[in-house]
Amino acid sequence: MLKKAILTLITLAILTGSLAYGAKSWIKSLLPEKAHFIALKKSQVSDLPYLTDNIPAPRGKILAVVTSVDKMGENKATGYEHTELARAYWVFIANGFSVDIASPQGGKPPVVIDGEDMGAYDYAFLNDKVIQQQVANSIPLANINPDDYEAVYFVGGKGTMFDFPNNPHIHNIAKTLYQNNKVVSAVCHGPAALVNVKLDNGQMLISNKNVSAFTNEEELFLIPDAKKIFPFLLQDKLISQGAQFQAGITYLEKVTQDGKLITGQNPWSVWTLAERVVTELGYEPKARQRTPEEYAIALLLTYEEHGFAAANEELKAQPKAYQRVLIVMHAILAFMQFDISKGIDILSLANQLKQLS
C-alpha cells in the first residue's frame, strides 16, 4: 500500500506541479534504513520481555475468530489481518489468558500481511512455530462451545464481510457470551460478526449500542468500488440495525466500549481494544512499553486535535521510537486528498523525527 501511495503522490505532483522533481527520493529518505526492517523480521518471543516475564496464573480462555474467505471482487486476495490477530493474541497471553483460534471452515485460514505495518510483535508471532501450527489448524466454528470462553474477539480482515454476517455459529457465540455477561469484542471489519445477531428477547445485539468499526470513509478511500465488491458497507449496516456508530479520525485509533461490548475502528486500535477486554474481565492489564506504531498514532492524534505546534513539541519533549513509516503514510494520504498544508506539516514531523534519531 505504501509503494502504491507514493507512486500516486508523485503522479499528483507531476500533474499539479505542487512538489519538486526530487519529492519521491526525499520522502523515501524519511523512512528507516533497510537494515531496520531486516532486524525486525528476525524478532522472536524471547526478545520481548512483555511476553516472557511475570505472566499471571491462568485466568481462562479467549476465543479469537478469523475469516475463511480468501478472495473478493475480481479474484482479489483477502483474508484476516495478521496484525489484528497477533497483537490481541499477545495481550491476552501476557495477561494470563489462553487463546483458541477458530474460523468458519477450520484449518488454515487465509492471511493478509502488510509489510509496512509490521512491528516486532507481529514478526515474533510469525516466527513462533507453535503458534503458527495453532493458526494453521484453526478450530471449525461448529466445534466451538461458547461456554468455554470468557470473551470472544472477532478479528478483522475484508474476508469477514462475506462469511461472518450470516454464520449461525458466529451468531450463537456472540449471543451466548453477551447474554451470559461475558465480553464480546471486534475490530475493523471484525464487527461484521455483530451484524444480524439477535438476542433471545428479539432485539438486535447492537441495537442502541455504541459501536465502532471500519468507516465508510476509510473503506471508500482505499476501495472506491467497495459498494460493488462487498454485500454492504459495514458502517451503514451497523447503523441500519440500530447501532450508535462512533467514528474516530480516519486511520487513527478509536475504541468504543458499551458495557461488555468492545469494538475498534481499524488495525491501529487493536492494542487498546485488547487491553480494554482484559480490564472488562476484571484485571489490571500488565504494564507494557508502547510500540513505535502507538507512539506515531499518538503523535498524529495530537496533530489532528491540537495542531502542528503541539505535535512538534510532543516529539521533542521525550525521545521515543516512533514508527516513521506510518507518519509518512499519513502525509501521503493528506496529499492524495489534496490537503497540501496538512501533508507538508506531517512530512515536517517525519523529518524532525529523522533528525532527532
C-alpha positions as CSV (number, residue, x, y, z in Angstrom):
1,M,0.0,0.0,0.0
2,L,2.8,2.4,0.8
3,K,4.5,2.0,-2.6
4,K,1.2,2.5,-4.3
5,A,0.5,5.6,-2.3
6,I,4.0,7.1,-3.0
7,L,3.5,6.5,-6.8
8,T,0.1,8.1,-6.6
9,L,1.6,11.1,-4.8
10,I,4.3,11.5,-7.4
11,T,1.8,11.3,-10.2
12,L,-0.2,14.1,-8.5
13,A,2.9,16.1,-8.1
14,I,3.7,15.8,-11.8
15,L,0.2,16.8,-12.7
16,T,-0.2,19.7,-10.3
17,G,3.4,20.9,-10.1
18,S,3.0,21.1,-6.3
19,L,6.2,19.2,-5.4
20,A,9.7,19.3,-6.7
21,Y,11.2,16.7,-9.0
22,G,13.0,15.1,-6.1
23,A,9.9,14.6,-4.0
24,K,9.9,10.8,-4.2
25,S,13.6,10.5,-3.2
26,W,13.1,12.9,-0.3
27,I,10.1,11.1,1.0
28,K,11.9,7.8,0.8
29,S,14.7,9.3,2.8
30,L,12.4,9.9,5.7
31,L,11.8,6.2,6.0
32,P,14.1,4.0,8.2
33,E,17.0,2.2,6.6
34,K,16.6,-1.2,5.1
35,A,18.6,-2.7,7.9
36,H,15.9,-1.7,10.4
37,F,13.3,-3.8,8.6
38,I,15.7,-6.7,8.3
39,A,16.3,-6.7,12.0
40,L,12.5,-6.5,12.7
41,K,11.9,-9.6,10.6
42,K,14.1,-11.7,13.0
43,S,12.1,-10.8,16.1
44,Q,11.5,-13.6,18.5
45,V,9.3,-14.1,21.6
46,S,12.5,-14.2,23.7
47,D,13.3,-10.7,22.6
48,L,10.1,-9.3,24.1
49,P,10.0,-9.3,27.9
50,Y,6.3,-8.4,27.9
51,L,5.7,-11.9,26.5
52,T,8.0,-13.8,28.9
53,D,8.2,-12.0,32.2
54,N,5.7,-12.0,35.1
55,I,2.9,-14.0,33.3
56,P,-0.1,-14.3,35.7
57,A,-1.6,-17.6,36.7
58,P,-4.2,-18.9,34.2
59,R,-7.3,-16.8,34.0
60,G,-9.4,-18.7,31.4
61,K,-9.7,-18.8,27.7
62,I,-10.5,-16.2,25.0
63,L,-11.7,-17.2,21.5
64,A,-10.3,-15.4,18.5
65,V,-12.3,-15.8,15.3
66,V,-10.8,-15.2,11.8
67,T,-12.3,-15.4,8.3
68,S,-12.0,-18.3,6.0
69,V,-12.7,-16.2,2.8
70,D,-9.6,-15.8,0.6
71,K,-11.0,-14.0,-2.5
72,M,-13.2,-11.0,-3.1
73,G,-14.3,-8.9,-6.1
74,E,-12.5,-10.0,-9.3
75,N,-10.4,-12.7,-7.6
76,K,-8.5,-10.3,-5.4
77,A,-6.8,-12.0,-2.5
78,T,-8.1,-11.3,1.0
79,G,-8.3,-12.9,4.4
80,Y,-7.8,-11.9,8.1
81,E,-5.4,-9.2,9.0
82,H,-2.3,-10.6,10.6
83,T,-1.6,-7.7,12.9
84,E,-5.1,-7.7,14.2
85,L,-4.8,-11.3,15.4
86,A,-1.2,-11.1,16.6
87,R,-1.4,-8.0,18.8
88,A,-4.5,-9.0,20.6
89,Y,-3.2,-12.6,21.0
90,W,-0.1,-11.3,22.7
91,V,-2.1,-9.0,25.1
92,F,-4.4,-11.9,26.1
93,I,-1.4,-14.3,26.6
94,A,0.7,-11.8,28.5
95,N,-2.3,-11.2,30.9
96,G,-2.8,-14.8,31.8
97,F,-5.4,-16.0,29.2
98,S,-5.0,-18.8,26.7
99,V,-6.3,-18.2,23.2
100,D,-8.1,-20.6,20.9
101,I,-8.2,-19.6,17.2
102,A,-11.3,-20.6,15.2
103,S,-12.7,-19.9,11.7
104,P,-15.9,-20.8,9.9
105,Q,-14.3,-23.6,7.9
106,G,-11.5,-24.5,10.3
107,G,-8.0,-25.4,9.1
108,K,-5.5,-22.9,7.7
109,P,-7.2,-19.5,7.2
110,P,-6.0,-17.0,4.6
111,V,-4.0,-14.1,5.9
112,V,-3.2,-10.6,4.7
113,I,0.2,-9.3,5.8
114,D,1.1,-5.6,5.1
115,G,4.8,-5.3,5.4
116,E,4.8,-1.6,6.2
117,D,2.5,-2.2,9.2
118,M,4.7,-4.9,10.8
119,G,6.5,-4.5,14.1
120,A,8.5,-6.7,16.4
121,Y,5.4,-8.3,18.0
122,D,4.0,-9.1,14.6
123,Y,7.1,-10.8,13.3
124,A,7.6,-12.7,16.6
125,F,4.1,-14.1,16.1
126,L,5.1,-15.3,12.6
127,N,8.4,-16.7,13.8
128,D,6.8,-18.8,16.6
129,K,6.4,-22.3,15.2
130,V,3.9,-23.5,17.9
131,I,1.6,-20.5,17.3
132,Q,1.8,-20.9,13.5
133,Q,0.8,-24.5,13.9
134,Q,-2.2,-23.4,16.0
135,V,-3.2,-20.9,13.3
136,A,-2.8,-23.4,10.6
137,N,-5.2,-25.7,12.4
138,S,-7.9,-23.2,13.4
139,I,-10.9,-24.8,15.0
140,P,-14.1,-25.1,12.9
141,L,-16.7,-22.8,14.5
142,A,-19.2,-25.7,14.5
143,N,-16.9,-27.4,17.1
144,I,-16.9,-24.4,19.5
145,N,-18.7,-24.4,22.8
146,P,-19.2,-20.7,23.8
147,D,-19.5,-21.6,27.5
148,D,-15.7,-22.5,27.4
149,Y,-14.7,-18.9,27.0
150,E,-14.6,-15.6,29.0
151,A,-14.6,-13.5,25.8
152,V,-14.7,-13.6,22.1
153,Y,-12.6,-11.4,19.8
154,F,-13.6,-11.1,16.1
155,V,-10.5,-10.4,14.1
156,G,-10.8,-8.0,11.1
157,G,-10.0,-8.5,7.5
158,K,-12.1,-7.9,4.4
159,G,-13.0,-11.6,4.2
160,T,-15.2,-11.2,7.2
161,M,-17.7,-9.2,5.2
162,F,-18.6,-12.4,3.4
163,D,-18.6,-15.2,5.9
164,F,-19.3,-13.5,9.3
165,P,-22.7,-11.8,8.9
166,N,-24.8,-14.8,8.2
167,N,-22.9,-17.5,10.0
168,P,-25.2,-19.2,12.6
169,H,-22.2,-20.3,14.8
170,I,-21.0,-16.8,15.0
171,H,-24.5,-15.6,15.9
172,N,-24.7,-18.2,18.7
173,I,-21.2,-17.5,20.1
174,A,-21.8,-13.7,20.2
175,K,-25.3,-14.0,21.6
176,T,-24.4,-16.6,24.2
177,L,-21.4,-14.8,25.6
178,Y,-23.2,-11.5,25.6
179,Q,-26.3,-12.9,27.4
180,N,-24.0,-14.6,29.9
181,N,-22.4,-11.3,30.8
182,K,-19.2,-12.1,29.1
183,V,-17.2,-9.9,26.8
184,V,-17.8,-9.6,23.0
185,S,-15.2,-7.7,21.1
186,A,-14.3,-7.0,17.5
187,V,-12.0,-4.7,15.4
188,C,-12.0,-3.1,12.0
189,H,-14.1,-5.4,9.7
190,G,-14.5,-7.8,12.6
191,P,-17.8,-6.1,13.7
192,A,-19.3,-7.8,10.6
193,A,-19.8,-10.6,13.1
194,L,-22.2,-8.5,15.1
195,V,-24.5,-8.0,12.0
196,N,-27.7,-10.0,12.2
197,V,-27.1,-11.2,15.8
198,K,-30.5,-11.3,17.5
199,L,-30.8,-11.8,21.3
200,D,-33.4,-14.1,22.9
201,N,-35.5,-11.0,23.7
202,G,-35.9,-10.4,20.0
203,Q,-33.6,-7.3,19.9
204,M,-30.5,-7.0,17.7
205,L,-27.4,-7.3,19.8
206,I,-26.1,-3.9,18.5
207,S,-29.4,-2.1,18.8
208,N,-28.8,1.2,20.7
209,K,-25.3,0.2,21.4
210,N,-22.2,2.5,20.9
211,V,-20.1,0.7,18.2
212,S,-17.0,1.5,16.2
213,A,-15.8,-0.3,13.0
214,F,-14.1,0.5,9.7
215,T,-15.8,3.6,8.5
216,N,-17.3,4.3,5.1
217,E,-14.7,7.0,4.6
218,E,-11.8,4.6,5.3
219,E,-13.4,1.9,3.1
220,L,-14.2,4.0,0.1
221,F,-10.9,5.8,0.1
222,L,-9.0,2.6,-0.3
223,I,-11.6,0.8,-2.4
224,P,-13.7,3.3,-4.4
225,D,-15.9,0.5,-5.8
226,A,-16.4,-1.1,-2.3
227,K,-20.2,-0.9,-2.7
228,K,-20.0,-3.3,-5.6
229,I,-17.4,-5.6,-4.0
230,F,-19.0,-6.1,-0.6
231,P,-22.5,-7.1,0.3
232,F,-22.8,-3.8,2.2
233,L,-20.7,-1.1,3.8
234,L,-20.1,-2.0,7.4
235,Q,-20.9,1.4,8.9
236,D,-24.1,1.6,7.0
237,K,-25.2,-1.9,8.0
238,L,-24.4,-1.4,11.7
239,I,-26.4,1.8,11.7
240,S,-29.3,0.1,9.9
241,Q,-29.6,-2.4,12.7
242,G,-29.7,0.3,15.4
243,A,-26.1,0.8,16.4
244,Q,-25.0,4.3,17.6
245,F,-21.9,4.4,15.3
246,Q,-18.9,6.1,16.8
247,A,-16.4,7.3,14.1
248,G,-13.0,8.5,15.0
249,I,-10.4,10.3,12.9
250,T,-9.7,8.4,9.7
251,Y,-7.0,5.7,10.1
252,L,-6.3,6.6,13.7
253,E,-7.1,4.7,16.9
254,K,-10.7,4.6,18.0
255,V,-12.0,2.2,20.6
256,T,-15.6,2.2,21.8
257,Q,-17.0,0.4,24.8
258,D,-20.6,-0.2,25.7
259,G,-20.7,-2.4,28.7
260,K,-19.5,-5.9,27.7
261,L,-19.4,-4.9,24.0
262,I,-16.0,-3.5,22.9
263,T,-15.2,-2.5,19.3
264,G,-12.4,-0.8,17.5
265,Q,-12.3,1.2,14.2
266,N,-9.2,-0.1,12.5
267,P,-6.0,-2.1,12.9
268,W,-4.4,0.8,14.9
269,S,-7.0,0.2,17.6
270,V,-6.0,-3.3,18.5
271,W,-3.6,-2.8,21.4
272,T,-6.0,-0.6,23.3
273,L,-9.0,-2.7,22.5
274,A,-7.3,-5.9,23.7
275,E,-6.4,-4.2,27.0
276,R,-9.9,-3.0,27.4
277,V,-11.1,-6.6,27.1
278,V,-8.6,-7.6,29.9
279,T,-9.9,-4.7,32.1
280,E,-13.6,-5.6,31.5
281,L,-12.7,-9.2,32.5
282,G,-11.7,-7.8,35.9
283,Y,-7.9,-7.5,35.7
284,E,-5.5,-4.6,35.5
285,P,-3.6,-5.0,32.2
286,K,0.0,-5.8,32.6
287,A,2.4,-2.9,32.2
288,R,3.7,-2.7,28.6
289,Q,6.1,-0.4,26.7
290,R,4.2,1.3,23.9
291,T,5.1,0.2,20.4
292,P,6.6,2.6,17.9
293,E,3.4,2.5,16.0
294,E,1.4,3.5,19.1
295,Y,3.7,6.5,19.6
296,A,3.2,7.5,16.0
297,I,-0.6,7.2,16.3
298,A,-0.5,9.3,19.5
299,L,1.6,12.0,17.7
300,L,-0.8,12.1,14.8
301,L,-3.8,12.4,17.1
302,T,-2.1,15.3,18.8
303,Y,-1.6,16.9,15.4
304,E,-5.3,16.4,14.5
305,E,-6.6,17.6,17.8
306,H,-4.2,20.4,18.8
307,G,-2.2,21.3,15.7
308,F,1.3,21.3,14.4
309,A,3.0,23.2,17.2
310,A,1.7,20.9,19.9
311,A,2.7,17.8,17.9
312,N,6.2,19.3,17.3
313,E,6.6,19.9,21.0
314,E,5.5,16.4,21.9
315,L,8.0,14.7,19.7
316,K,10.8,16.9,21.1
317,A,9.8,16.5,24.7
318,Q,10.9,12.9,25.2
319,P,12.7,10.8,22.7
320,K,10.7,7.8,21.6
321,A,10.9,5.1,18.9
322,Y,8.3,6.4,16.5
323,Q,7.2,4.4,13.5
324,R,8.1,6.9,10.8
325,V,6.6,4.8,8.0
326,L,3.1,5.4,9.5
327,I,3.7,9.1,9.8
328,V,4.9,9.4,6.2
329,M,1.9,7.3,5.1
330,H,-0.5,9.8,6.7
331,A,1.3,12.7,5.0
332,I,0.9,10.9,1.6
333,L,-2.8,10.3,2.4
334,A,-3.2,14.0,3.1
335,F,-1.6,14.9,-0.3
336,M,-3.8,12.3,-2.0
337,Q,-6.8,14.2,-0.5
338,F,-5.3,17.5,-1.8
339,D,-4.8,18.7,1.8
340,I,-1.4,20.1,0.9
341,S,-0.9,22.1,4.1
342,K,-1.6,19.0,6.3
343,G,0.7,16.8,4.1
344,I,3.6,19.3,4.5
345,D,3.0,19.5,8.3
346,I,3.2,15.8,8.7
347,L,6.2,15.4,6.5
348,S,7.9,18.1,8.6
349,L,7.2,16.0,11.7
350,A,8.7,13.0,10.0
351,N,11.7,15.0,9.1
352,Q,12.1,16.2,12.7
353,L,12.0,12.6,13.8
354,K,14.7,11.6,11.3
355,Q,16.9,14.4,12.6
356,L,16.3,13.5,16.2
357,S,17.1,9.8,15.6
